[in-house]
Amino acid sequence: MKTHPKRSNEEIVSIRNNNINPCLSVAYKNTLKIVKGRGVWLYDDEGNKYLDMVNNVSHLGHCHPKITQVACEQMQQLNTNSRYLHDNLAEYSLQLLKTFPKELSVVFLCCTGSEANELALRLARAKSGGDQIITVDGAYHGNTQTLIDISPYKHNAKGGQGAPDYVQTITMPDIYRGAIQQSENAGENYAQYIDAAIQAIKDKNKQLSAFICESLLGCGGQMPLPAEYLKNIYAKVRAAGGVCIADEVQVGFGRCGTHMWSFEQQGVVPDIVTLGKPIGNGHPMSAVITTREIADSFNTGMEYFNTFSANPVSCAIGLAVLEVIKDEGLQANALKIGNHILSGLKDIQKHCSFIGDVRGTGLYIGAEFVKDRDSKTPAPIELNKVVELLRDKNILVSTEGPDHNVLKIKPPMVINQEQADLFLDSLKTSLKELDYWL
Ligand SMILES: Cc1ncc(COP(=O)(O)O)c(C=O)c1O
């Protein structure tokens, strides 16, 4: 292959500023030019290595040899669209469906999380006959216009124009700083907020189409849902003729540690589940899983064709991802190492008054930074200093939440205890250097 010029970080930043998507920020003040990835490690152009504590797309670790091998082999053999018969598509669909409750028996393959959520909304419309959507405050579901409409994280932030008429937003079930901070019966109590949203739709003589919610809240601030939340909400949505969509784009494939799918922690079976990010370990693919009945209601004669989805390369990769999760025991590892990180963070919290809350499940963890624990005033500036200092210590983390004050931790699932300890020790040292240590 022709060699291209190696440019300095400053030059690349300038090209980005002048010629590339101006609506996207670059990570870290001290920018990084990453040129290689292996397991939990990323390498810059000078050979320095960085512990990746935040990339949940590289679920099996960066450049997992099995994935790169099956991708190369299948690319050398064939890559074409899904109108021809192919074993990879049949096998992958069956293996993926085996991981779901039996009611969820039909899969549509797409290319991005946004495409999966768009399709889920179309399916819900077809089944319900309605066009009204209920979403949870703080949520992000994707980058298309409709998905921005149902993503308060975007439409209520900089540049946003609020929710359109067809979207109702309900309070985020946040027992740390939300409307109800009592953990007893929190799921049931937070579920009541949907009653007013359903009533508002009825008052307009409109029909509810879908309720969409992540099974663990991501942009909302790395937050597990209170027990019984989805069970109560789903009953109300179904009674109103709506469809329940679980967005597992971030949190599927064993990341929560206790189950393959995070909705299982809530003891519910959604009507539609959307998958993305880790599904191809970095290869762009996604999926919508649903019931026979919903799939049939969408089968009106108009085809769903997607040029790139369900091709033999994507299906080979998807299959290999499922195999590696099983063969390497990654769900159990997420639980073990996740619990280790959670308890390490809780110890650190005792010495750092800025850390108001530590929460999570498996390898999906957040630490919320506040100015003080009584007022709970968000402390995004203080947290950002921690993130930048950790970067200078070769540990990569980032921030999350509507107030950008939650330390986001969701490393590749292959992280081991030694690497988790390196993260915890570096965090401790950073907090001490910043004088955030009691
Ligand atoms: C919960 C959730 N849903 C959907 C999406 C959209 O996925 P994609 O960026 O692949 O379109 C994202 C992306 O960040 C996400 O976090």
The ligand as an SDF file (V2000), in Angstrom:
LIG
                    3D

 16 16  0  0  0  0  0  0  0  0999 V2000
  -27.6530    3.8970   24.2940 C   0  0  0  0  0  0  0  0  0  0  0  0
  -27.2700    4.2100   22.8850 C   0  0  0  0  0  0  0  0  0  0  0  0
  -28.1460    3.9440   21.9060 N   0  0  0  0  0  0  0  0  0  0  0  0
  -27.8470    4.1980   20.6190 C   0  0  0  0  0  0  0  0  0  0  0  0
  -26.6430    4.7620   20.2580 C   0  0  0  0  0  0  0  0  0  0  0  0
  -26.3510    5.0600   18.8080 C   0  0  0  0  0  0  0  0  0  0  0  0
  -25.4070    4.1830   18.2960 O   0  0  0  0  0  0  0  0  0  0  0  0
  -24.5230    4.5640   17.0200 P   0  0  0  0  0  0  0  0  0  0  0  0
  -23.5900    5.6500   17.4100 O   0  0  0  0  0  0  0  0  0  0  0  0
  -23.8410    3.2660   16.6760 O   0  0  0  0  0  0  0  0  0  0  0  0
  -25.4690    4.9830   15.9530 O   0  0  0  0  0  0  0  0  0  0  0  0
  -25.7070    5.0480   21.2510 C   0  0  0  0  0  0  0  0  0  0  0  0
  -24.3830    5.6430   20.8870 C   0  0  0  0  0  0  0  0  0  0  0  0
  -23.6580    6.1860   21.6680 O   0  0  0  0  0  0  0  0  0  0  0  0
  -26.0240    4.7600   22.5890 C   0  0  0  0  0  0  0  0  0  0  0  0
  -25.1660    5.0350   23.5910 O   0  0  0  0  0  0  0  0  0  0  0  0
  1  2  1  0
  2  3  1  0
  2 15  2  0
  3  4  2  0
  4  5  1  0
  5  6  1  0
  5 12  2  0
  6  7  1  0
  7  8  1  0
  8  9  2  0
  8 10  1  0
  8 11  1  0
 12 13  1  0
 12 15  1  0
 13 14  2  0
 15 16  1  0
M  END
$$$$
